[in-house]
Amino acid sequence: MDLIVEARGWAQFDGRRFRCALGYGGVAASKREGDGATPIGAWPCRSLYYRADRLVPPPTGLTAAALTPQAGWCDAPDDALYNRPVRLPYPASAESLWRDDGVYDLIVPLGYNDAPVSPGLGSAVFLHLARPGYEPTRGCVALALPDLLVFLAGADSGSRVVIG
């Protein structure tokens, strides 16, 4: 099933409506690296990463893997592994997926700019946990833990996050 995300900060799944956080740059049809925009489109849910030291793996039809402190995601447009997971430390710019603030305790990488990857069109677009008060993200979609768990329970390899 798809998670339908509205530009006004609401998401719908299986007849339920959830509040969500989007990028500080709003939603955009033409995303660029570092613009803070959440890309408009229908993006497949690729997998699930989770912090095993904080959460048990939730029930889901997605392939799930535990994060490690060395987990990163390359955001350097000129690097061969741009918009791909990497092991930290990494010689190019890469975001750490092992965070103290808890927003990446559950991460679903979305299939944005990954098949194929186009340098500079944006990286690390995830579905993840919302900050208190639903503060804007850097271009991701974020839900409260109970809401993300509801979505994950119904998600599988055919699920998408549809942003409009």
C-alpha positions in Angstrom: 0.0 0.0 0.0 1.1 3.6 -0.6 1.6 6.4 1.9 0.0 9.4 0.3 1.7 12.7 1.5 0.0 16.1 1.1 2.2 19.2 0.7 0.3 20.7 3.8 1.9 18.2 6.2 -0.5 15.3 6.3 -0.2 11.7 5.2 -2.8 9.0 4.6 -2.4 5.3 4.7 -5.1 2.5 4.8 -7.9 4.9 5.7 -5.9 6.7 8.4 -4.6 10.2 8.5 -1.3 11.2 10.1 0.5 14.4 10.6 3.9 14.5 9.0 6.9 16.8 8.6 8.4 17.7 5.2 11.4 19.6 4.0 12.1 23.2 5.1 12.2 24.0 1.3 8.6 22.8 0.8 7.8 20.3 -1.9 9.4 20.6 -5.4 9.1 19.0 -8.7 12.8 19.8 -9.4 14.8 18.9 -6.4 18.6 19.8 -6.1 21.2 18.7 -3.5 21.0 20.9 -0.4 17.7 22.7 -1.3 15.8 21.3 1.7 12.9 20.4 -0.6 10.9 17.1 -0.5 10.6 15.8 -4.0 7.2 15.5 -5.6 6.5 12.0 -7.1 5.8 8.4 -6.2 8.9 6.9 -4.6 9.3 3.2 -3.8 10.2 2.1 -0.3 13.5 0.4 -0.8 14.1 -1.2 2.7 14.1 -0.5 6.4 17.1 0.4 8.6 16.6 0.4 12.4 18.6 1.1 15.6 18.7 -2.3 17.2 20.1 -0.8 20.4 16.9 1.3 20.7 14.1 -0.7 19.0 13.3 -4.2 18.1 12.8 -4.7 14.3 9.2 -3.8 13.7 6.9 -6.1 11.7 7.1 -5.2 8.0 7.2 -6.7 4.6 10.3 -4.6 3.8 13.8 -6.0 3.9 15.2 -4.8 7.3 18.7 -4.4 8.5 20.2 -3.1 11.7 22.2 0.1 11.6 25.8 0.3 12.9 27.7 3.3 14.2 29.6 3.3 10.9 26.4 3.6 8.7 26.4 6.6 6.4 24.9 7.9 3.2 27.0 9.7 0.6 25.8 13.2 -0.3 28.7 14.3 -2.4 27.4 14.7 -6.0 30.8 14.1 -7.6 31.5 10.8 -5.7 30.9 7.4 -7.4 28.7 6.4 -4.4 26.5 9.5 -4.4 23.1 8.8 -2.9 24.2 5.3 -1.7 24.9 3.9 1.7 28.5 4.0 2.7 30.7 3.0 5.7 32.0 5.8 7.8 34.5 7.3 7.9 34.2 7.9 4.2 36.5 10.1 2.1 33.7 12.2 0.5 30.9 14.0 2.2 28.5 11.6 3.9 25.7 11.9 6.4 25.8 9.7 9.5 22.8 7.4 9.9 23.7 6.7 13.6 22.3 9.8 15.3 21.8 10.8 18.9 18.5 12.6 18.3 16.5 9.4 17.4 15.1 10.6 14.1 16.9 7.9 12.3 16.0 5.1 14.7 13.8 3.9 11.8 14.7 4.9 8.2 13.1 3.9 4.9 15.3 5.0 2.0 13.0 6.1 -0.8 13.7 5.4 -4.4 14.3 9.0 -5.3 17.3 9.6 -7.7 18.6 6.1 -7.4 17.8 4.3 -10.6 19.9 5.8 -12.1 21.6 8.3 -9.9 21.9 11.8 -11.3 24.6 13.8 -9.6 23.3 16.9 -7.9 19.6 16.0 -8.0 19.4 15.2 -4.3 20.3 12.4 -2.0 19.3 10.7 1.3 15.5 11.2 0.8 14.1 9.0 3.6 10.9 8.3 5.5 11.9 8.6 9.1 10.8 9.6 12.6 9.6 13.2 13.2 11.2 15.6 15.6 9.1 17.0 18.5 6.7 19.6 17.1 7.2 18.2 13.5 10.1 20.5 12.8 10.9 20.5 9.1 13.3 18.0 7.6 16.1 18.5 5.1 13.9 17.0 2.4 12.6 13.8 3.9 9.1 12.8 5.1 8.9 12.3 8.9 6.1 10.6 11.0 5.6 10.1 14.7 6.8 6.6 15.9 3.3 5.1 16.3 2.3 6.3 12.8 5.4 5.1 11.1 4.9 1.7 12.8 1.4 1.5 11.4 2.7 2.2 7.9 5.6 -0.3 8.2 3.3 -3.1 9.3 1.4 -2.8 6.0 4.5 -2.0 3.8 6.1 -4.4 1.4 8.4 -4.2 -1.6 5.6 -2.7 -3.7 4.9 0.1 -1.3 5.5 3.7 -2.2 5.5 7.2 -0.6 3.5 9.4 -3.0 4.3 13.1 -2.4 2.1 15.7 -4.0 
